[in-house]
Amino acid sequence: MSIHKEVKRITTFVLQEMKAKGEKIAMLTAYEYTLGKLLDQAGVEILLVGDSASNVIAGHETTLPITLDQMIYHAAAVVRAANRALVVVDMPFGSYQGDAHEALRSAIRIMKESGGHAVKLEGGEEIADAVKKIVDAGIPVMGHLGLTPQSIYQFGTYGVRAKEQEEAEKLLHDALLLQKAGVFAIVLEKVPAKLAQKVTASVQVPVIGIGAGAHTDGQVLVVHDMLGMTQDFSPRFLRRYLNLSEQVTTAVSQYVQDVKAQTFPNEKESY
């Protein structure tokens, strides 16, 4: 008899059960195999192959430049790493905004070519038709409201969203519309904690917050930020659990010194 506990795959159904039980959901971004495997082994329930790869992997200023092909490449690597986590793939800017048919084609490509388990779209009422079409085709969809980085040039700022009553009401309205369209979960980014709490209580699907307070059903951070690999991004909602940038720089500097001093490799490290 095997002493290893069988790994139970996280599904949209499991996440729904977690919300019902009040059990919080942990989600992090992942873009490649090696780190993805570590996150999966550490017990993260959802791995988001975020279009934030455009920033932290490719060095772009915004999420807009990353392509569908590039997202599929990153997603396939993460899928190969994940034995337990649900892998959600961001649909990049331009792959779903045109019309619902284009959105469905893009979502099908992601699912077939990457092996991902679900897709994520930004926006509310304006993309509800696309969400419904994708869900009707059997593809799970996660929504994303509040600060939607693909619309950064429209907003003109990365500031907190929905502070005014009108925008707050629209956000709640959009959350209910997304639920009706069939999303299995919603990300709320940079909105007041009280509003996030209200939305979480108003919808039956799990709500994952980033800069949305403690009363959502779960939390998400960009893994490069929470591990301290990035240094130039310090929003209020970010907690750095490591200072990897310092540790990596120290280790690499030591390696450079050892190579130049001819202390690496030593006799034991040679054949």
Steps between C-alpha positions, in 0.01 A plus 500: 500500500633842401569737790479799265174687520346525155523854362151638455476728199349838578198556276244778466268280709760473779535881502122536529504260796780702662292817479202320651714377792671837550838348413727763344650450152869570429591606145832612353624578151728253322667529162739206468560140602762510779341764721152374408591157638616652831180702535289193427690292757461778760122469485382794290148421375501712183794579273422801282700521181466876506547742213721667763763280329513797263647706787699261719625258233522710183572842655215691337349802675142366471322167447382605152787373278489130595349281227269199504785278376725618784228441760450147366877435525510612867180314585619169353811516719294563816252224414791252481602610852160485671389169650242651735431867426234630262681682218320815381631679191455871434358581159728778376392842376353480151409131516139544618389864486401498131198272522377186673599275207860622507501454878385139465764426234773641727375305803486175301859554383616553860325185624610276210858621465596561864291243687389772742190447711328840469538848352473847656354810334500860623184710504131492582189568296698571182641145489206309650400360157853370443503337846166328433616372160822356646318343798235353268783328311600324823798718593512633860540879521634715784397866500709804597357832621628816668838605370527321165859552382415443131295822518784703657506762224126553545534538878824698476606380845563183702312656795221345706175445306134540600550752780204705372147365541418487129803285414443285811142432390617413148759260642239315706265497198785362282582229757138381497496511117820294481348247740191480278724454194653196675838594649629261769691774688580873489825685571453842663804725462568817700154584630396619847480214752136575593389481137694174450329357809159601361572343160629180663177470700282583197629234259496123538837450325839540672648851496881527499644832611819689424506825692137438593521436875467187710133415449521342155499121455869494411807702409734528201842662458755510221760243606800716399368776727426286808839326474676837479647438155359833383605813687346794314139408581379554857124550520333505838340157449829319434664293772852383413558156650864486384764741375619284212649788304753560778570129550545434129728803455714391799529141370585605143757757621666224704505272193663774289764555770571125529540462124740796482696384808518147350345350814215356293510224398717336766645145484181337632300679230728379223520162321 
